């Protein structure tokens, strides 16, 4: 089973782009502090993350550098050749889902109450 969950902060604003077939993809890095004893120096791990489609759009819209995020997904390796012709392997998390976290001061909860829009049409169009 390949499943990872992390809790950390974005190291920079997420980058959103579109594939040739107009699919959203968002790349970002999350810094996660390791647990440490009081006498040791703090250590941090950095995880490259990739979100696709609606998750990509939502993360790009609501997260900026320094914001906390909890996410889970699969670790995947990607093989590539660098400019010197050397074979390289990169590891990244393919985001499956995420949660907002952090304090109100961080801006995670400052979106306010949900806004609803009246739907055009008859009530009998609603399936419940």
PEDASUL-V483823 format. One record per residue. N is the residue number from 1. SS is DSSP state (H for helix, E for strand, L for the rest). PHI is phi in whole degrees, 0 to 359 (none if undefined). Layout:
n=N ss=SS phi=PHI
n=N ss=SS phi=PHI
This chain:
n=1 ss=L phi=none
n=2 ss=L phi=240
n=3 ss=L phi=212
n=4 ss=E phi=226
n=5 ss=E phi=233
n=6 ss=E phi=229
n=7 ss=E phi=225
n=8 ss=E phi=195
n=9 ss=E phi=237
n=10 ss=E phi=292
n=11 ss=L phi=275
n=12 ss=L phi=200
n=13 ss=L phi=298
n=14 ss=L phi=295
n=15 ss=E phi=255
n=16 ss=E phi=252
n=17 ss=E phi=216
n=18 ss=E phi=243
n=19 ss=L phi=284
n=20 ss=L phi=298
n=21 ss=L phi=265
n=22 ss=L phi=64
n=23 ss=L phi=262
n=24 ss=E phi=288
n=25 ss=E phi=222
n=26 ss=E phi=236
n=27 ss=E phi=249
n=28 ss=E phi=200
n=29 ss=E phi=239
n=30 ss=E phi=244
n=31 ss=E phi=267
n=32 ss=E phi=236
n=33 ss=E phi=287
n=34 ss=L phi=279
n=35 ss=L phi=291
n=36 ss=L phi=213
n=37 ss=L phi=276
n=38 ss=L phi=301
n=39 ss=L phi=270
n=40 ss=L phi=269
n=41 ss=L phi=287
n=42 ss=L phi=293
n=43 ss=L phi=239
n=44 ss=E phi=230
n=45 ss=E phi=255
n=46 ss=E phi=242
n=47 ss=E phi=246
n=48 ss=E phi=284
n=49 ss=E phi=230
n=50 ss=E phi=227
n=51 ss=E phi=240
n=52 ss=E phi=239
n=53 ss=H phi=55
n=54 ss=H phi=298
n=55 ss=H phi=299
n=56 ss=H phi=299
n=57 ss=H phi=297
n=58 ss=H phi=292
n=59 ss=H phi=297
n=60 ss=H phi=299
n=61 ss=H phi=287
n=62 ss=H phi=253
n=63 ss=L phi=239
n=64 ss=L phi=222
n=65 ss=L phi=309
n=66 ss=L phi=90
n=67 ss=L phi=286
n=68 ss=E phi=281
n=69 ss=E phi=212
n=70 ss=E phi=245
n=71 ss=E phi=219
n=72 ss=E phi=220
n=73 ss=E phi=173
n=74 ss=E phi=249
n=75 ss=E phi=279
n=76 ss=E phi=227
n=77 ss=E phi=261
n=78 ss=E phi=226
n=79 ss=E phi=269
n=80 ss=E phi=205
n=81 ss=E phi=246
n=82 ss=L phi=281
n=83 ss=L phi=296
n=84 ss=L phi=271
n=85 ss=L phi=83
n=86 ss=L phi=272
n=87 ss=E phi=286
n=88 ss=E phi=230
n=89 ss=E phi=229
n=90 ss=E phi=246
n=91 ss=E phi=247
n=92 ss=E phi=212
n=93 ss=E phi=268
n=94 ss=E phi=274
n=95 ss=E phi=292
n=96 ss=E phi=260
n=97 ss=E phi=198
n=98 ss=E phi=210
n=99 ss=E phi=226
n=100 ss=E phi=286
n=101 ss=L phi=206
n=102 ss=L phi=102
n=103 ss=L phi=274
n=104 ss=H phi=299
n=105 ss=H phi=300
n=106 ss=H phi=288
n=107 ss=L phi=94
n=108 ss=L phi=293
n=109 ss=L phi=249
n=110 ss=L phi=267
n=111 ss=L phi=283
n=112 ss=L phi=80
n=113 ss=L phi=291
n=114 ss=L phi=298
n=115 ss=L phi=256
n=116 ss=L phi=245
n=117 ss=L phi=240
n=118 ss=L phi=296
n=119 ss=L phi=269
n=120 ss=L phi=282
n=121 ss=L phi=116
n=122 ss=L phi=269
n=123 ss=H phi=297
n=124 ss=H phi=287
n=125 ss=H phi=282
n=126 ss=L phi=278
n=127 ss=L phi=282
n=128 ss=L phi=225
